[in-house]
């Protein structure tokens, strides 16, 4: 929790430095939107990575099936 609070504080200070004339509520809303954007991007990146891993696992399974089928044909023939 402390680490999260420090991260939000860091973001609030950065926003305040960029727009010093803004009120605290406006800065808080801006920081909240930026943090939500970070969260959505991280979720999308994670989802893309999981999709890629799933596709690679399917391809590996197909390769193993092909090799096993070739071994079975060799033993049968």
Phi and psi restraints in degrees (range 20) as a CNS / XPLOR table:
assign (resid 1 and name C) (resid 2 and name N)
       (resid 2 and name CA) (resid 2 and name C) 1.0 -62.7 20.0 2
assign (resid 2 and name N) (resid 2 and name CA)
       (resid 2 and name C) (resid 3 and name N) 1.0 -40.5 20.0 2
assign (resid 2 and name C) (resid 3 and name N)
       (resid 3 and name CA) (resid 3 and name C) 1.0 -64.1 20.0 2
assign (resid 3 and name N) (resid 3 and name CA)
       (resid 3 and name C) (resid 4 and name N) 1.0 -39.9 20.0 2
assign (resid 3 and name C) (resid 4 and name N)
       (resid 4 and name CA) (resid 4 and name C) 1.0 -64.5 20.0 2
assign (resid 4 and name N) (resid 4 and name CA)
       (resid 4 and name C) (resid 5 and name N) 1.0 -44.2 20.0 2
assign (resid 4 and name C) (resid 5 and name N)
       (resid 5 and name CA) (resid 5 and name C) 1.0 -62.1 20.0 2
assign (resid 5 and name N) (resid 5 and name CA)
       (resid 5 and name C) (resid 6 and name N) 1.0 -40.3 20.0 2
assign (resid 5 and name C) (resid 6 and name N)
       (resid 6 and name CA) (resid 6 and name C) 1.0 -65.2 20.0 2
assign (resid 6 and name N) (resid 6 and name CA)
       (resid 6 and name C) (resid 7 and name N) 1.0 -37.9 20.0 2
assign (resid 6 and name C) (resid 7 and name N)
       (resid 7 and name CA) (resid 7 and name C) 1.0 -65.2 20.0 2
assign (resid 7 and name N) (resid 7 and name CA)
       (resid 7 and name C) (resid 8 and name N) 1.0 -45.4 20.0 2
assign (resid 7 and name C) (resid 8 and name N)
       (resid 8 and name CA) (resid 8 and name C) 1.0 -63.8 20.0 2
assign (resid 8 and name N) (resid 8 and name CA)
       (resid 8 and name C) (resid 9 and name N) 1.0 -42.4 20.0 2
assign (resid 8 and name C) (resid 9 and name N)
       (resid 9 and name CA) (resid 9 and name C) 1.0 -59.7 20.0 2
assign (resid 9 and name N) (resid 9 and name CA)
       (resid 9 and name C) (resid 10 and name N) 1.0 -43.5 20.0 2
assign (resid 9 and name C) (resid 10 and name N)
       (resid 10 and name CA) (resid 10 and name C) 1.0 -59.9 20.0 2
assign (resid 10 and name N) (resid 10 and name CA)
       (resid 10 and name C) (resid 11 and name N) 1.0 -43.1 20.0 2
assign (resid 10 and name C) (resid 11 and name N)
       (resid 11 and name CA) (resid 11 and name C) 1.0 -67.0 20.0 2
assign (resid 11 and name N) (resid 11 and name CA)
       (resid 11 and name C) (resid 12 and name N) 1.0 -39.3 20.0 2
assign (resid 11 and name C) (resid 12 and name N)
       (resid 12 and name CA) (resid 12 and name C) 1.0 -64.2 20.0 2
assign (resid 12 and name N) (resid 12 and name CA)
       (resid 12 and name C) (resid 13 and name N) 1.0 -42.0 20.0 2
assign (resid 12 and name C) (resid 13 and name N)
       (resid 13 and name CA) (resid 13 and name C) 1.0 -64.8 20.0 2
assign (resid 13 and name N) (resid 13 and name CA)
       (resid 13 and name C) (resid 14 and name N) 1.0 -41.0 20.0 2
assign (resid 13 and name C) (resid 14 and name N)
       (resid 14 and name CA) (resid 14 and name C) 1.0 -63.8 20.0 2
assign (resid 14 and name N) (resid 14 and name CA)
       (resid 14 and name C) (resid 15 and name N) 1.0 -41.9 20.0 2
assign (resid 14 and name C) (resid 15 and name N)
       (resid 15 and name CA) (resid 15 and name C) 1.0 -66.1 20.0 2
assign (resid 15 and name N) (resid 15 and name CA)
       (resid 15 and name C) (resid 16 and name N) 1.0 -39.5 20.0 2
assign (resid 15 and name C) (resid 16 and name N)
       (resid 16 and name CA) (resid 16 and name C) 1.0 -65.3 20.0 2
assign (resid 16 and name N) (resid 16 and name CA)
       (resid 16 and name C) (resid 17 and name N) 1.0 -37.6 20.0 2
assign (resid 16 and name C) (resid 17 and name N)
       (resid 17 and name CA) (resid 17 and name C) 1.0 -66.4 20.0 2
assign (resid 17 and name N) (resid 17 and name CA)
       (resid 17 and name C) (resid 18 and name N) 1.0 -33.9 20.0 2
assign (resid 17 and name C) (resid 18 and name N)
       (resid 18 and name CA) (resid 18 and name C) 1.0 -77.4 20.0 2
assign (resid 18 and name N) (resid 18 and name CA)
       (resid 18 and name C) (resid 19 and name N) 1.0 -35.3 20.0 2
assign (resid 18 and name C) (resid 19 and name N)
       (resid 19 and name CA) (resid 19 and name C) 1.0 -133.1 20.0 2
assign (resid 19 and name N) (resid 19 and name CA)
       (resid 19 and name C) (resid 20 and name N) 1.0 74.3 20.0 2
assign (resid 19 and name C) (resid 20 and name N)
       (resid 20 and name CA) (resid 20 and name C) 1.0 -64.1 20.0 2
assign (resid 20 and name N) (resid 20 and name CA)
       (resid 20 and name C) (resid 21 and name N) 1.0 -21.3 20.0 2
assign (resid 20 and name C) (resid 21 and name N)
       (resid 21 and name CA) (resid 21 and name C) 1.0 -84.4 20.0 2
assign (resid 21 and name N) (resid 21 and name CA)
       (resid 21 and name C) (resid 22 and name N) 1.0 -6.5 20.0 2
assign (resid 21 and name C) (resid 22 and name N)
       (resid 22 and name CA) (resid 22 and name C) 1.0 -74.2 20.0 2
assign (resid 22 and name N) (resid 22 and name CA)
       (resid 22 and name C) (resid 23 and name N) 1.0 151.7 20.0 2
assign (resid 22 and name C) (resid 23 and name N)
       (resid 23 and name CA) (resid 23 and name C) 1.0 -82.5 20.0 2
assign (resid 23 and name N) (resid 23 and name CA)
       (resid 23 and name C) (resid 24 and name N) 1.0 164.0 20.0 2
assign (resid 23 and name C) (resid 24 and name N)
       (resid 24 and name CA) (resid 24 and name C) 1.0 -61.9 20.0 2
assign (resid 24 and name N) (resid 24 and name CA)
       (resid 24 and name C) (resid 25 and name N) 1.0 -37.9 20.0 2
assign (resid 24 and name C) (resid 25 and name N)
       (resid 25 and name CA) (resid 25 and name C) 1.0 -64.8 20.0 2
assign (resid 25 and name N) (resid 25 and name CA)
       (resid 25 and name C) (resid 26 and name N) 1.0 -44.1 20.0 2
assign (resid 25 and name C) (resid 26 and name N)
       (resid 26 and name CA) (resid 26 and name C) 1.0 -61.8 20.0 2
assign (resid 26 and name N) (resid 26 and name CA)
       (resid 26 and name C) (resid 27 and name N) 1.0 -42.2 20.0 2
assign (resid 26 and name C) (resid 27 and name N)
       (resid 27 and name CA) (resid 27 and name C) 1.0 -63.9 20.0 2
assign (resid 27 and name N) (resid 27 and name CA)
       (resid 27 and name C) (resid 28 and name N) 1.0 -41.8 20.0 2
assign (resid 27 and name C) (resid 28 and name N)
       (resid 28 and name CA) (resid 28 and name C) 1.0 -63.0 20.0 2
assign (resid 28 and name N) (resid 28 and name CA)
       (resid 28 and name C) (resid 29 and name N) 1.0 -40.8 20.0 2
assign (resid 28 and name C) (resid 29 and name N)
       (resid 29 and name CA) (resid 29 and name C) 1.0 -65.3 20.0 2
assign (resid 29 and name N) (resid 29 and name CA)
       (resid 29 and name C) (resid 30 and name N) 1.0 -44.0 20.0 2
assign (resid 29 and name C) (resid 30 and name N)
       (resid 30 and name CA) (resid 30 and name C) 1.0 -61.0 20.0 2
assign (resid 30 and name N) (resid 30 and name CA)
       (resid 30 and name C) (resid 31 and name N) 1.0 -44.7 20.0 2
assign (resid 30 and name C) (resid 31 and name N)
       (resid 31 and name CA) (resid 31 and name C) 1.0 -65.1 20.0 2
assign (resid 31 and name N) (resid 31 and name CA)
       (resid 31 and name C) (resid 32 and name N) 1.0 -41.5 20.0 2
assign (resid 31 and name C) (resid 32 and name N)
       (resid 32 and name CA) (resid 32 and name C) 1.0 -60.6 20.0 2
assign (resid 32 and name N) (resid 32 and name CA)
       (resid 32 and name C) (resid 33 and name N) 1.0 -42.6 20.0 2
assign (resid 32 and name C) (resid 33 and name N)
       (resid 33 and name CA) (resid 33 and name C) 1.0 -64.9 20.0 2
assign (resid 33 and name N) (resid 33 and name CA)
       (resid 33 and name C) (resid 34 and name N) 1.0 -41.3 20.0 2
assign (resid 33 and name C) (resid 34 and name N)
       (resid 34 and name CA) (resid 34 and name C) 1.0 -64.1 20.0 2
assign (resid 34 and name N) (resid 34 and name CA)
       (resid 34 and name C) (resid 35 and name N) 1.0 -41.9 20.0 2
assign (resid 34 and name C) (resid 35 and name N)
       (resid 35 and name CA) (resid 35 and name C) 1.0 -66.5 20.0 2
assign (resid 35 and name N) (resid 35 and name CA)
       (resid 35 and name C) (resid 36 and name N) 1.0 -39.4 20.0 2
assign (resid 35 and name C) (resid 36 and name N)
       (resid 36 and name CA) (resid 36 and name C) 1.0 -62.9 20.0 2
assign (resid 36 and name N) (resid 36 and name CA)
       (resid 36 and name C) (resid 37 and name N) 1.0 -40.7 20.0 2
assign (resid 36 and name C) (resid 37 and name N)
       (resid 37 and name CA) (resid 37 and name C) 1.0 -61.6 20.0 2
assign (resid 37 and name N) (resid 37 and name CA)
       (resid 37 and name C) (resid 38 and name N) 1.0 -44.6 20.0 2
assign (resid 37 and name C) (resid 38 and name N)
       (resid 38 and name CA) (resid 38 and name C) 1.0 -58.3 20.0 2
assign (resid 38 and name N) (resid 38 and name CA)
       (resid 38 and name C) (resid 39 and name N) 1.0 -44.4 20.0 2
assign (resid 38 and name C) (resid 39 and name N)
       (resid 39 and name CA) (resid 39 and name C) 1.0 -62.4 20.0 2
assign (resid 39 and name N) (resid 39 and name CA)
       (resid 39 and name C) (resid 40 and name N) 1.0 -46.4 20.0 2
assign (resid 39 and name C) (resid 40 and name N)
       (resid 40 and name CA) (resid 40 and name C) 1.0 -64.7 20.0 2
assign (resid 40 and name N) (resid 40 and name CA)
       (resid 40 and name C) (resid 41 and name N) 1.0 -39.7 20.0 2
assign (resid 40 and name C) (resid 41 and name N)
       (resid 41 and name CA) (resid 41 and name C) 1.0 -66.1 20.0 2
assign (resid 41 and name N) (resid 41 and name CA)
       (resid 41 and name C) (resid 42 and name N) 1.0 -41.6 20.0 2
assign (resid 41 and name C) (resid 42 and name N)
       (resid 42 and name CA) (resid 42 and name C) 1.0 -64.1 20.0 2
assign (resid 42 and name N) (resid 42 and name CA)
       (resid 42 and name C) (resid 43 and name N) 1.0 -40.8 20.0 2
assign (resid 42 and name C) (resid 43 and name N)
       (resid 43 and name CA) (resid 43 and name C) 1.0 -63.8 20.0 2
assign (resid 43 and name N) (resid 43 and name CA)
       (resid 43 and name C) (resid 44 and name N) 1.0 -41.9 20.0 2
assign (resid 43 and name C) (resid 44 and name N)
       (resid 44 and name CA) (resid 44 and name C) 1.0 -65.1 20.0 2
assign (resid 44 and name N) (resid 44 and name CA)
       (resid 44 and name C) (resid 45 and name N) 1.0 -42.6 20.0 2
assign (resid 44 and name C) (resid 45 and name N)
       (resid 45 and name CA) (resid 45 and name C) 1.0 -61.7 20.0 2
assign (resid 45 and name N) (resid 45 and name CA)
       (resid 45 and name C) (resid 46 and name N) 1.0 -42.5 20.0 2
assign (resid 45 and name C) (resid 46 and name N)
       (resid 46 and name CA) (resid 46 and name C) 1.0 -64.0 20.0 2
assign (resid 46 and name N) (resid 46 and name CA)
       (resid 46 and name C) (resid 47 and name N) 1.0 -42.3 20.0 2
assign (resid 46 and name C) (resid 47 and name N)
       (resid 47 and name CA) (resid 47 and name C) 1.0 -64.0 20.0 2
assign (resid 47 and name N) (resid 47 and name CA)
       (resid 47 and name C) (resid 48 and name N) 1.0 -43.0 20.0 2
assign (resid 47 and name C) (resid 48 and name N)
       (resid 48 and name CA) (resid 48 and name C) 1.0 -61.4 20.0 2
assign (resid 48 and name N) (resid 48 and name CA)
       (resid 48 and name C) (resid 49 and name N) 1.0 -42.7 20.0 2
assign (resid 48 and name C) (resid 49 and name N)
       (resid 49 and name CA) (resid 49 and name C) 1.0 -64.4 20.0 2
assign (resid 49 and name N) (resid 49 and name CA)
       (resid 49 and name C) (resid 50 and name N) 1.0 -42.3 20.0 2
assign (resid 49 and name C) (resid 50 and name N)
       (resid 50 and name CA) (resid 50 and name C) 1.0 -63.9 20.0 2
assign (resid 50 and name N) (resid 50 and name CA)
       (resid 50 and name C) (resid 51 and name N) 1.0 -38.9 20.0 2
assign (resid 50 and name C) (resid 51 and name N)
       (resid 51 and name CA) (resid 51 and name C) 1.0 -63.8 20.0 2
assign (resid 51 and name N) (resid 51 and name CA)
       (resid 51 and name C) (resid 52 and name N) 1.0 -41.5 20.0 2
assign (resid 51 and name C) (resid 52 and name N)
       (resid 52 and name CA) (resid 52 and name C) 1.0 -65.6 20.0 2
assign (resid 52 and name N) (resid 52 and name CA)
       (resid 52 and name C) (resid 53 and name N) 1.0 -43.3 20.0 2
assign (resid 52 and name C) (resid 53 and name N)
       (resid 53 and name CA) (resid 53 and name C) 1.0 -62.9 20.0 2
assign (resid 53 and name N) (resid 53 and name CA)
       (resid 53 and name C) (resid 54 and name N) 1.0 -41.0 20.0 2
assign (resid 53 and name C) (resid 54 and name N)
       (resid 54 and name CA) (resid 54 and name C) 1.0 -62.2 20.0 2
assign (resid 54 and name N) (resid 54 and name CA)
       (resid 54 and name C) (resid 55 and name N) 1.0 -44.6 20.0 2
assign (resid 54 and name C) (resid 55 and name N)
       (resid 55 and name CA) (resid 55 and name C) 1.0 -63.2 20.0 2
assign (resid 55 and name N) (resid 55 and name CA)
       (resid 55 and name C) (resid 56 and name N) 1.0 -40.5 20.0 2
assign (resid 55 and name C) (resid 56 and name N)
       (resid 56 and name CA) (resid 56 and name C) 1.0 -66.3 20.0 2
assign (resid 56 and name N) (resid 56 and name CA)
       (resid 56 and name C) (resid 57 and name N) 1.0 -38.5 20.0 2
assign (resid 56 and name C) (resid 57 and name N)
       (resid 57 and name CA) (resid 57 and name C) 1.0 -64.2 20.0 2
assign (resid 57 and name N) (resid 57 and name CA)
       (resid 57 and name C) (resid 58 and name N) 1.0 -41.1 20.0 2
assign (resid 57 and name C) (resid 58 and name N)
       (resid 58 and name CA) (resid 58 and name C) 1.0 -62.1 20.0 2
assign (resid 58 and name N) (resid 58 and name CA)
       (resid 58 and name C) (resid 59 and name N) 1.0 -45.0 20.0 2
assign (resid 58 and name C) (resid 59 and name N)
       (resid 59 and name CA) (resid 59 and name C) 1.0 -63.0 20.0 2
assign (resid 59 and name N) (resid 59 and name CA)
       (resid 59 and name C) (resid 60 and name N) 1.0 -42.1 20.0 2
assign (resid 59 and name C) (resid 60 and name N)
       (resid 60 and name CA) (resid 60 and name C) 1.0 -62.5 20.0 2
assign (resid 60 and name N) (resid 60 and name CA)
       (resid 60 and name C) (resid 61 and name N) 1.0 -40.1 20.0 2
assign (resid 60 and name C) (resid 61 and name N)
       (resid 61 and name CA) (resid 61 and name C) 1.0 -62.1 20.0 2
assign (resid 61 and name N) (resid 61 and name CA)
       (resid 61 and name C) (resid 62 and name N) 1.0 -41.5 20.0 2
assign (resid 61 and name C) (resid 62 and name N)
       (resid 62 and name CA) (resid 62 and name C) 1.0 -63.7 20.0 2
assign (resid 62 and name N) (resid 62 and name CA)
       (resid 62 and name C) (resid 63 and name N) 1.0 -41.4 20.0 2
assign (resid 62 and name C) (resid 63 and name N)
       (resid 63 and name CA) (resid 63 and name C) 1.0 -63.4 20.0 2
assign (resid 63 and name N) (resid 63 and name CA)
       (resid 63 and name C) (resid 64 and name N) 1.0 -45.2 20.0 2
assign (resid 63 and name C) (resid 64 and name N)
       (resid 64 and name CA) (resid 64 and name C) 1.0 -61.6 20.0 2
assign (resid 64 and name N) (resid 64 and name CA)
       (resid 64 and name C) (resid 65 and name N) 1.0 -42.9 20.0 2
assign (resid 64 and name C) (resid 65 and name N)
       (resid 65 and name CA) (resid 65 and name C) 1.0 -60.4 20.0 2
assign (resid 65 and name N) (resid 65 and name CA)
       (resid 65 and name C) (resid 66 and name N) 1.0 -41.8 20.0 2
assign (resid 65 and name C) (resid 66 and name N)
       (resid 66 and name CA) (resid 66 and name C) 1.0 -63.9 20.0 2
assign (resid 66 and name N) (resid 66 and name CA)
       (resid 66 and name C) (resid 67 and name N) 1.0 -44.3 20.0 2
assign (resid 66 and name C) (resid 67 and name N)
       (resid 67 and name CA) (resid 67 and name C) 1.0 -64.1 20.0 2
assign (resid 67 and name N) (resid 67 and name CA)
       (resid 67 and name C) (resid 68 and name N) 1.0 -43.6 20.0 2
assign (resid 67 and name C) (resid 68 and name N)
       (resid 68 and name CA) (resid 68 and name C) 1.0 -63.2 20.0 2
assign (resid 68 and name N) (resid 68 and name CA)
       (resid 68 and name C) (resid 69 and name N) 1.0 -38.2 20.0 2
assign (resid 68 and name C) (resid 69 and name N)
       (resid 69 and name CA) (resid 69 and name C) 1.0 -65.4 20.0 2
assign (resid 69 and name N) (resid 69 and name CA)
       (resid 69 and name C) (resid 70 and name N) 1.0 -40.9 20.0 2
assign (resid 69 and name C) (resid 70 and name N)
       (resid 70 and name CA) (resid 70 and name C) 1.0 -65.4 20.0 2
assign (resid 70 and name N) (resid 70 and name CA)
       (resid 70 and name C) (resid 71 and name N) 1.0 -39.2 20.0 2
assign (resid 70 and name C) (resid 71 and name N)
       (resid 71 and name CA) (resid 71 and name C) 1.0 -63.9 20.0 2
assign (resid 71 and name N) (resid 71 and name CA)
       (resid 71 and name C) (resid 72 and name N) 1.0 -44.0 20.0 2
assign (resid 71 and name C) (resid 72 and name N)
       (resid 72 and name CA) (resid 72 and name C) 1.0 -63.2 20.0 2
assign (resid 72 and name N) (resid 72 and name CA)
       (resid 72 and name C) (resid 73 and name N) 1.0 -40.4 20.0 2
assign (resid 72 and name C) (resid 73 and name N)
       (resid 73 and name CA) (resid 73 and name C) 1.0 -65.1 20.0 2
assign (resid 73 and name N) (resid 73 and name CA)
       (resid 73 and name C) (resid 74 and name N) 1.0 -40.3 20.0 2
assign (resid 73 and name C) (resid 74 and name N)
       (resid 74 and name CA) (resid 74 and name C) 1.0 -63.6 20.0 2
assign (resid 74 and name N) (resid 74 and name CA)
       (resid 74 and name C) (resid 75 and name N) 1.0 -42.4 20.0 2
assign (resid 74 and name C) (resid 75 and name N)
       (resid 75 and name CA) (resid 75 and name C) 1.0 -68.8 20.0 2
assign (resid 75 and name N) (resid 75 and name CA)
       (resid 75 and name C) (resid 76 and name N) 1.0 -35.5 20.0 2
assign (resid 75 and name C) (resid 76 and name N)
       (resid 76 and name CA) (resid 76 and name C) 1.0 -75.5 20.0 2
assign (resid 76 and name N) (resid 76 and name CA)
       (resid 76 and name C) (resid 77 and name N) 1.0 -31.2 20.0 2
